[in-house]
Amino acid sequence: VQLQASGGGLVQAGGSLKLSCAASGSIFTINTMGWYRQAPGKQRELVAAITRGGTTNYADSMKGRFTISRDNTRDTVYLQMNSLKPEDTAVYYCNADVMPRIAPRADYWGQGTQVTVSS
């Protein structure tokens, strides 16, 4: 099972970016999918998560600015980020609670995508 994240980049404050993360491999089902981020010198933190049924959970500082969604037919999770601030600068990682077809259930991580917000 692999997670491939994309969509990061450089944007000015107030701008928008949309991240995508697609899971591939021998997958039976994916439970919760989410996005985390890690800024230099800081711990990795939860940005948002979404269950297979569509229930969402956001970190307080992202509420109203970020929207997480998923396409279960494509095993893909998205993060729409609006009104970006310089403090949103970080490496963003996708995460998925995966039940593979022939391996035990496990947490998988994408490779990370850099988001840089200039002031």
ABEGO torsion letter per residue (X at the ends): XBBBBBGBEBBBBGBBBBBBBBBBEBBABBBBBBBBBBBBGBBBBBABBBBAAGBBBBBAAABGABBBBBBAAAGBBBBBBBGBBAAABBBBBBBBBBBBAABBBBBBBBAEBBBBBBX
